[in-house]
């Protein structure tokens, strides 16, 4: 989030950046996970799994890294949704009442639920899951 300039004593407005995808890939496998790409749960499981005895199983997992949502939003199939989401979220500011914020979040939720799954993401997920399954025996 970026703070926009405000005069002393004024409330600073917030501008959310929905377009910076951090140059991320669509999907990461456990070997590719680090603290810059994934959250702590995925990272901890990735670090724990190889240290456990073979008879102790951990969930097979792949992760969509930080920036993946922005990559989905900036995909050409979702251009209309991105502009609507940006307009919607511009209404959310530190001075927004809880009631108004709830309405903004409801609109934002409906917009994100309407996103199209990019073909590259679907293919990346399938390939990464196959790699993990082959490596871990399923």
Buried (B, 14 or more C-beta within 10 A) or exposed (E): EEEEEEEEEEEEBBEEEBEEBEEBBBBBBBEBBEEEBBEEEBBEBBEEBEEEEEEEEBEBBBBBBBBBBBBBBBBEEBEEBBEBBBEBBEEBBEEBEEEEEEBBEEBBEEBBEEBEEBEBBEEBBEBBBEBBEEEBEE
